[in-house]
Amino acid sequence: MRRALDLAKAAAAAGEVPIGAVVSRDGVILGEGENRNRRDNDPTAHAEIVAIRQAARALGDFRLTGCDLWVTLEPCAMCAGAASHARIARLYYGASDPKGGAVEHGGRLFTQPQCLHRPEVYGGIGESEAGDMLRLFFAERRD
């Protein structure tokens, strides 16, 4: 999670919402990403999608079997869906997202019968630091 938090800081420094993600297997980082929506003019350039794409290229396979996804914020529906389609084994996330999250909030994607793969989910890892970073980012824009 430390690397994901560092990536979130880099995203904030670039004017992006501070979210970072890492895909690893057996302790080796295969892909990493930070939010890039504004820089890339791409609504799909969430940190998780960037990291999943990079890991898939590194493995030469769209199935990320046995891989872990570490992300600083509870994934949205798009990112949770991508994790499911990629067959991510375990999802670790920092801060909960009652407004846009889709794991423990909103659509709770992994509990739906249409969800064909459900990763193990562990929330609250690095929650304080991730949440503080997000609150500060948005507070600075409201002032």
TIVEXLO-697786 format. One record per residue: residue number from 1; chain; x, y, z of N, C-alpha, C, O in turn. Coordinates in nm, 2 decimals. Layout:
REM TIVEXLO-697786
  num  cadena     n_x     n_y     n_z    ca_x    ca_y    ca_z     c_x     c_y     c_z     o_x     o_y     o_z
  NUM       A       X       Y       Z       X       Y       Z       X       Y       Z       X       Y       Z
...
REM end
This chain:
REM TIVEXLO-697786
  num  cadena     n_x     n_y     n_z    ca_x    ca_y    ca_z     c_x     c_y     c_z     o_x     o_y     o_z
    1       A    0.08   -0.12    0.00    0.00    0.00    0.00    0.09    0.13    0.00    0.05    0.23   -0.05
    2       A    0.21    0.11    0.05    0.29    0.23    0.06    0.32    0.29   -0.08    0.31    0.41   -0.10
    3       A    0.34    0.20   -0.18    0.37    0.25   -0.32    0.24    0.31   -0.37    0.25    0.41   -0.44
    4       A    0.12    0.25   -0.35    0.00    0.31   -0.40   -0.02    0.45   -0.34   -0.07    0.54   -0.41
    5       A    0.01    0.47   -0.21   -0.01    0.60   -0.15    0.09    0.70   -0.21    0.06    0.82   -0.23
    6       A    0.21    0.66   -0.24    0.31    0.75   -0.31    0.26    0.79   -0.44    0.28    0.90   -0.49
    7       A    0.20    0.69   -0.52    0.15    0.72   -0.65    0.03    0.82   -0.64    0.01    0.91   -0.72
    8       A   -0.05    0.81   -0.53   -0.16    0.90   -0.51   -0.11    1.04   -0.49   -0.16    1.14   -0.54
    9       A    0.00    1.06   -0.41    0.07    1.19   -0.39    0.11    1.24   -0.52    0.10    1.36   -0.55
   10       A    0.17    1.16   -0.61    0.22    1.21   -0.74    0.10    1.26   -0.82    0.11    1.35   -0.90
   11       A   -0.01    1.19   -0.82   -0.13    1.23   -0.89   -0.18    1.36   -0.84   -0.21    1.45   -0.92
   12       A   -0.18    1.38   -0.71   -0.22    1.52   -0.66   -0.13    1.63   -0.70   -0.17    1.73   -0.74
   13       A    0.00    1.60   -0.70    0.10    1.70   -0.75    0.08    1.74   -0.90    0.11    1.85   -0.94
   14       A    0.02    1.64   -0.97   -0.01    1.67   -1.11   -0.15    1.73   -1.14   -0.19    1.75   -1.25
   15       A   -0.22    1.76   -1.03   -0.35    1.81   -1.04   -0.47    1.71   -1.05   -0.58    1.75   -1.08
   16       A   -0.43    1.58   -1.04   -0.53    1.48   -1.05   -0.59    1.44   -0.91   -0.52    1.47   -0.81
   17       A   -0.70    1.38   -0.90   -0.76    1.33   -0.78   -0.65    1.23   -0.73   -0.61    1.14   -0.80
   18       A   -0.61    1.24   -0.60   -0.50    1.16   -0.55   -0.54    1.01   -0.52   -0.58    0.98   -0.41
   19       A   -0.53    0.93   -0.62   -0.56    0.79   -0.61   -0.44    0.72   -0.68   -0.41    0.75   -0.79
   20       A   -0.39    0.61   -0.61   -0.29    0.53   -0.66   -0.32    0.39   -0.65   -0.40    0.35   -0.56
   21       A   -0.27    0.30   -0.74   -0.29    0.16   -0.74   -0.17    0.08   -0.79   -0.09    0.13   -0.86
   22       A   -0.16   -0.04   -0.73   -0.05   -0.13   -0.77   -0.11   -0.27   -0.78   -0.20   -0.31   -0.71
   23       A   -0.06   -0.34   -0.89   -0.09   -0.48   -0.90    0.03   -0.56   -0.88    0.14   -0.53   -0.94
   24       A    0.02   -0.66   -0.79    0.14   -0.74   -0.76    0.11   -0.88   -0.75   -0.01   -0.92   -0.74
   25       A    0.21   -0.97   -0.76    0.19   -1.11   -0.75    0.32   -1.16   -0.68    0.43   -1.13   -0.72
   26       A    0.30   -1.23   -0.57    0.41   -1.29   -0.49    0.51   -1.18   -0.45    0.63   -1.20   -0.45
   27       A    0.45   -1.06   -0.42    0.53   -0.95   -0.37    0.61   -0.87   -0.48    0.68   -0.78   -0.44
   28       A    0.59   -0.90   -0.60    0.65   -0.83   -0.71    0.55   -0.74   -0.78    0.44   -0.79   -0.82
   29       A    0.58   -0.62   -0.80    0.49   -0.52   -0.86    0.50   -0.55   -1.01    0.60   -0.55   -1.08
   30       A    0.38   -0.57   -1.07    0.37   -0.60   -1.21    0.31   -0.48   -1.29    0.33   -0.46   -1.41
   31       A    0.24   -0.39   -1.22    0.18   -0.28   -1.28    0.14   -0.17   -1.17    0.11   -0.21   -1.05
   32       A    0.15   -0.05   -1.20    0.12    0.06   -1.11    0.05    0.17   -1.19    0.08    0.19   -1.31
   33       A   -0.02    0.25   -1.12   -0.09    0.36   -1.18   -0.14    0.46   -1.08   -0.16    0.44   -0.96
   34       A   -0.16    0.58   -1.14   -0.22    0.69   -1.06   -0.32    0.75   -1.15   -0.32    0.73   -1.27
   35       A   -0.42    0.82   -1.09   -0.52    0.88   -1.17   -0.46    0.97   -1.28   -0.37    1.04   -1.25
   36       A   -0.51    0.95   -1.40   -0.46    1.03   -1.52   -0.57    1.09   -1.60   -0.54    1.12   -1.72
   37       A   -0.69    1.10   -1.55   -0.80    1.14   -1.63   -0.78    1.27   -1.70   -0.80    1.29   -1.82
   38       A   -0.74    1.37   -1.62   -0.72    1.51   -1.68   -0.60    1.51   -1.77   -0.61    1.57   -1.88
   39       A   -0.49    1.45   -1.74   -0.37    1.46   -1.82   -0.39    1.39   -1.95   -0.34    1.43   -2.06
   40       A   -0.46    1.28   -1.95   -0.48    1.20   -2.07   -0.61    1.22   -2.14   -0.64    1.17   -2.25
   41       A   -0.70    1.31   -2.08   -0.83    1.34   -2.14   -0.90    1.20   -2.16   -0.96    1.18   -2.27
   42       A   -0.90    1.12   -2.06   -0.95    0.98   -2.07   -1.03    0.95   -1.94   -0.98    0.94   -1.83
   43       A   -1.16    0.94   -1.95   -1.25    0.91   -1.84   -1.22    0.77   -1.78   -1.26    0.74   -1.67
   44       A   -1.15    0.68   -1.85   -1.12    0.55   -1.80   -0.98    0.54   -1.74   -0.95    0.43   -1.69
   45       A   -0.91    0.65   -1.73   -0.77    0.65   -1.68   -0.77    0.66   -1.53   -0.69    0.73   -1.47
   46       A   -0.85    0.57   -1.46   -0.84    0.56   -1.32   -0.71    0.48   -1.28   -0.66    0.41   -1.36
   47       A   -0.66    0.51   -1.16   -0.54    0.44   -1.12   -0.55    0.29   -1.14   -0.45    0.23   -1.18
   48       A   -0.66    0.23   -1.10   -0.67    0.08   -1.11   -0.66    0.03   -1.25   -0.60   -0.07   -1.28
   49       A   -0.73    0.11   -1.34   -0.73    0.06   -1.48   -0.59    0.08   -1.54   -0.54   -0.01   -1.61
   50       A   -0.52    0.18   -1.51   -0.38    0.20   -1.55   -0.29    0.09   -1.50   -0.21    0.03   -1.58
   51       A   -0.30    0.05   -1.37   -0.22   -0.05   -1.31   -0.26   -0.19   -1.37   -0.17   -0.27   -1.40
   52       A   -0.39   -0.22   -1.39   -0.43   -0.35   -1.45   -0.38   -0.36   -1.59   -0.33   -0.47   -1.63
   53       A   -0.39   -0.26   -1.67   -0.34   -0.26   -1.81   -0.19   -0.29   -1.81   -0.14   -0.37   -1.89
   54       A   -0.12   -0.22   -1.73    0.03   -0.24   -1.72    0.07   -0.38   -1.68    0.15   -0.44   -1.74
   55       A    0.00   -0.43   -1.58    0.02   -0.57   -1.53   -0.01   -0.67   -1.64    0.06   -0.77   -1.66
   56       A   -0.12   -0.65   -1.71   -0.16   -0.75   -1.82   -0.05   -0.75   -1.93   -0.02   -0.85   -1.98
   57       A    0.00   -0.63   -1.96    0.11   -0.62   -2.06    0.23   -0.70   -2.01    0.30   -0.77   -2.08
   58       A    0.26   -0.68   -1.88    0.38   -0.74   -1.83    0.37   -0.89   -1.83    0.47   -0.96   -1.85
   59       A    0.25   -0.94   -1.80    0.23   -1.09   -1.80    0.20   -1.14   -1.93    0.22   -1.27   -1.95
   60       A    0.16   -1.06   -2.03    0.12   -1.11   -2.16   -0.01   -1.19   -2.15   -0.03   -1.28   -2.23
   61       A   -0.09   -1.15   -2.06   -0.22   -1.22   -2.04   -0.32   -1.12   -1.98   -0.29   -1.05   -1.89
   62       A   -0.44   -1.13   -2.02   -0.55   -1.04   -1.97   -0.60   -1.10   -1.84   -0.67   -1.02   -1.77
   63       A   -0.57   -1.22   -1.80   -0.61   -1.28   -1.67   -0.50   -1.26   -1.58   -0.38   -1.30   -1.60
   64       A   -0.53   -1.19   -1.47   -0.42   -1.16   -1.37   -0.44   -1.26   -1.25   -0.45   -1.21   -1.13
   65       A   -0.45   -1.38   -1.28   -0.47   -1.49   -1.18   -0.36   -1.48   -1.07   -0.25   -1.48   -1.11
   66       A   -0.41   -1.49   -0.95   -0.31   -1.49   -0.84   -0.26   -1.35   -0.80   -0.17   -1.34   -0.72
   67       A   -0.30   -1.25   -0.87   -0.25   -1.11   -0.84   -0.34   -1.04   -0.74   -0.45   -1.07   -0.72
   68       A   -0.27   -0.94   -0.68   -0.34   -0.86   -0.58   -0.35   -0.72   -0.64   -0.25   -0.67   -0.71
   69       A   -0.46   -0.65   -0.61   -0.47   -0.51   -0.64   -0.48   -0.43   -0.52   -0.56   -0.45   -0.43
   70       A   -0.39   -0.33   -0.51   -0.38   -0.24   -0.39   -0.42   -0.10   -0.44   -0.36   -0.05   -0.54
   71       A   -0.52   -0.04   -0.38   -0.56    0.09   -0.43   -0.60    0.18   -0.30   -0.65    0.12   -0.20
   72       A   -0.58    0.30   -0.31   -0.59    0.39   -0.20   -0.74    0.43   -0.17   -0.77    0.48   -0.06
   73       A   -0.83    0.41   -0.26   -0.97    0.44   -0.25   -1.06    0.32   -0.29   -1.02    0.25   -0.39
   74       A   -1.17    0.30   -0.23   -1.26    0.19   -0.27   -1.29    0.21   -0.42   -1.34    0.32   -0.46
   75       A   -1.27    0.10   -0.50   -1.30    0.11   -0.64   -1.44    0.15   -0.68   -1.54    0.11   -0.61
   76       A   -1.45    0.22   -0.79   -1.58    0.25   -0.85   -1.63    0.13   -0.92   -1.56    0.03   -0.93
   77       A   -1.75    0.14   -0.98   -1.81    0.02   -1.05   -1.72   -0.02   -1.17   -1.70   -0.14   -1.19
   78       A   -1.67    0.08   -1.24   -1.58    0.05   -1.36   -1.46   -0.03   -1.31   -1.42   -0.13   -1.37
   79       A   -1.39    0.02   -1.21   -1.27   -0.04   -1.16   -1.29   -0.18   -1.09   -1.21   -0.27   -1.11
   80       A   -1.40   -0.19   -1.02   -1.43   -0.32   -0.96   -1.47   -0.42   -1.07   -1.43   -0.54   -1.06
   81       A   -1.54   -0.38   -1.17   -1.57   -0.46   -1.28   -1.44   -0.51   -1.35   -1.43   -0.63   -1.39
   82       A   -1.34   -0.42   -1.37   -1.22   -0.46   -1.44   -1.14   -0.56   -1.35   -1.08   -0.65   -1.40
   83       A   -1.14   -0.54   -1.22   -1.07   -0.63   -1.13   -1.14   -0.77   -1.14   -1.07   -0.87   -1.14
   84       A   -1.27   -0.77   -1.15   -1.34   -0.90   -1.16   -1.30   -0.97   -1.29   -1.27   -1.09   -1.30
   85       A   -1.31   -0.89   -1.40   -1.28   -0.95   -1.54   -1.14   -0.99   -1.54   -1.11   -1.09   -1.62
   86       A   -1.05   -0.93   -1.48   -0.90   -0.96   -1.48   -0.87   -1.08   -1.39   -0.76   -1.14   -1.39
   87       A   -0.97   -1.12   -1.31   -0.96   -1.23   -1.21   -0.86   -1.20   -1.10   -0.78   -1.29   -1.06
   88       A   -0.86   -1.07   -1.06   -0.78   -1.03   -0.94   -0.81   -1.12   -0.82   -0.93   -1.15   -0.80
   89       A   -0.71   -1.18   -0.76   -0.74   -1.27   -0.64   -0.78   -1.19   -0.52   -0.87   -1.23   -0.45
   90       A   -0.71   -1.08   -0.49   -0.73   -1.01   -0.36   -0.73   -0.86   -0.39   -0.64   -0.81   -0.46
   91       A   -0.83   -0.79   -0.34   -0.83   -0.64   -0.35   -0.81   -0.59   -0.21   -0.88   -0.62   -0.11
   92       A   -0.71   -0.50   -0.20   -0.68   -0.42   -0.08   -0.71   -0.28   -0.11   -0.65   -0.22   -0.20
   93       A   -0.79   -0.21   -0.03   -0.81   -0.07   -0.05   -0.80    0.01    0.08   -0.82   -0.04    0.19
   94       A   -0.77    0.14    0.07   -0.76    0.23    0.18   -0.89    0.28    0.23   -0.96    0.22    0.31
   95       A   -0.92    0.40    0.18   -1.04    0.47    0.22   -1.17    0.42    0.16   -1.17    0.38    0.04
   96       A   -1.27    0.42    0.23   -1.41    0.38    0.18   -1.46    0.50    0.10   -1.42    0.62    0.12
   97       A   -1.55    0.48    0.00   -1.60    0.58   -0.08   -1.75    0.57   -0.08   -1.81    0.51   -0.18
   98       A   -1.82    0.63    0.02   -1.97    0.61    0.02   -2.04    0.68   -0.10   -2.15    0.64   -0.14
   99       A   -1.97    0.77   -0.17   -2.04    0.84   -0.28   -2.02    0.77   -0.41   -2.11    0.75   -0.49
  100       A   -1.90    0.72   -0.44   -1.87    0.65   -0.57   -1.82    0.51   -0.56   -1.80    0.45   -0.67
  101       A   -1.80    0.46   -0.44   -1.75    0.32   -0.43   -1.85    0.22   -0.47   -1.97    0.24   -0.47
  102       A   -1.81    0.10   -0.52   -1.90    0.00   -0.56   -1.86   -0.14   -0.51   -1.90   -0.24   -0.55
  103       A   -1.78   -0.14   -0.40   -1.74   -0.26   -0.33   -1.82   -0.28   -0.21   -1.90   -0.38   -0.19
  104       A   -1.81   -0.19   -0.11   -1.89   -0.19    0.01   -2.01   -0.09    0.01   -2.09   -0.09    0.09
  105       A   -2.01   -0.01   -0.09   -2.11    0.09   -0.11   -2.18    0.08   -0.25   -2.14   -0.01   -0.33
  106       A   -2.28    0.16   -0.28   -2.34    0.16   -0.41   -2.39    0.02   -0.45   -2.46   -0.04   -0.38
  107       A   -2.35   -0.02   -0.57   -2.39   -0.14   -0.63   -2.34   -0.27   -0.57   -2.38   -0.38   -0.60
  108       A   -2.23   -0.25   -0.48   -2.17   -0.37   -0.42   -2.15   -0.48   -0.53   -2.20   -0.59   -0.51
  109       A   -2.07   -0.45   -0.63   -2.06   -0.53   -0.75   -2.03   -0.67   -0.72   -2.08   -0.76   -0.78
  110       A   -1.94   -0.70   -0.62   -1.90   -0.84   -0.60   -2.01   -0.93   -0.53   -1.99   -1.05   -0.53
  111       A   -2.11   -0.87   -0.49   -2.22   -0.94   -0.43   -2.33   -0.97   -0.53   -2.43   -1.05   -0.50
  112       A   -2.32   -0.92   -0.65   -2.43   -0.94   -0.75   -2.41   -1.07   -0.82   -2.30   -1.12   -0.84
  113       A   -2.53   -1.14   -0.84   -2.52   -1.27   -0.91   -2.45   -1.27   -1.05   -2.40   -1.37   -1.09
  114       A   -2.46   -1.15   -1.11   -2.39   -1.14   -1.24   -2.24   -1.13   -1.24   -2.17   -1.15   -1.34
  115       A   -2.19   -1.11   -1.12   -2.04   -1.10   -1.10   -1.98   -1.24   -1.10   -2.01   -1.32   -1.01
  116       A   -1.91   -1.27   -1.21   -1.86   -1.41   -1.22   -1.73   -1.44   -1.15   -1.69   -1.56   -1.13
  117       A   -1.66   -1.34   -1.10   -1.54   -1.36   -1.02   -1.54   -1.26   -0.91   -1.55   -1.14   -0.93
  118       A   -1.52   -1.31   -0.79   -1.52   -1.22   -0.67   -1.38   -1.23   -0.60   -1.35   -1.34   -0.54
  119       A   -1.31   -1.13   -0.60   -1.18   -1.13   -0.52   -1.21   -1.12   -0.37   -1.31   -1.08   -0.33
  120       A   -1.11   -1.17   -0.30   -1.12   -1.15   -0.15   -1.10   -1.00   -0.14   -1.02   -0.93   -0.21
  121       A   -1.17   -0.94   -0.04   -1.16   -0.79   -0.03   -1.12   -0.76    0.12   -1.17   -0.81    0.21
  122       A   -1.02   -0.66    0.13   -0.97   -0.62    0.25   -0.97   -0.46    0.25   -0.89   -0.41    0.18
  123       A   -1.05   -0.40    0.32   -1.06   -0.25    0.32   -0.99   -0.19    0.45   -0.96   -0.26    0.54
  124       A   -0.97   -0.06    0.44   -0.92    0.01    0.55   -0.77    0.01    0.57   -0.72    0.06    0.67
  125       A   -0.70   -0.04    0.47   -0.55   -0.04    0.48   -0.49    0.09    0.43   -0.51    0.13    0.32
  126       A   -0.43    0.16    0.52   -0.38    0.30    0.49   -0.50    0.40    0.48   -0.48    0.50    0.42
  127       A   -0.61    0.37    0.54   -0.73    0.45    0.53   -0.71    0.59    0.57   -0.76    0.68    0.51
  128       A   -0.64    0.61    0.68   -0.63    0.74    0.74   -0.55    0.83    0.64   -0.59    0.94    0.61
  129       A   -0.43    0.78    0.60   -0.35    0.86    0.51   -0.42    0.89    0.38   -0.42    1.00    0.32
  130       A   -0.48    0.79    0.32   -0.55    0.80    0.19   -0.67    0.90    0.21   -0.69    0.99    0.12
  131       A   -0.75    0.89    0.31   -0.86    0.98    0.33   -0.82    1.12    0.36   -0.88    1.21    0.30
  132       A   -0.71    1.14    0.43   -0.66    1.28    0.46   -0.61    1.34    0.33   -0.64    1.46    0.30
  133       A   -0.55    1.26    0.24   -0.50    1.31    0.12   -0.61    1.36    0.03   -0.61    1.47   -0.03
  134       A   -0.72    1.28    0.02   -0.84    1.32   -0.06   -0.91    1.44    0.00   -0.94    1.53   -0.08
  135       A   -0.93    1.45    0.13   -0.99    1.56    0.20   -0.92    1.69    0.17   -0.98    1.79    0.14
  136       A   -0.78    1.69    0.18   -0.70    1.80    0.16   -0.71    1.85    0.01   -0.72    1.97   -0.02
  137       A   -0.70    1.75   -0.08   -0.71    1.78   -0.22   -0.84    1.86   -0.25   -0.83    1.96   -0.32
  138       A   -0.95    1.81   -0.21   -1.08    1.87   -0.24   -1.10    2.00   -0.16   -1.16    2.10   -0.21
  139       A   -1.05    2.01   -0.04   -1.06    2.13    0.04   -0.98    2.25   -0.02   -1.03    2.36   -0.03
  140       A   -0.87    2.22   -0.08   -0.79    2.32   -0.15   -0.86    2.37   -0.27   -0.84    2.49   -0.31
  141       A   -0.94    2.29   -0.33   -1.01    2.34   -0.45   -1.14    2.41   -0.42   -1.19    2.49   -0.50
  142       A   -1.19    2.40   -0.30   -1.31    2.47   -0.26   -1.28    2.61   -0.21   -1.37    2.69   -0.21
  143       A   -1.16    2.63   -0.16   -1.12    2.76   -0.11   -1.11    2.87   -0.21   -1.08    2.98   -0.18
REM end
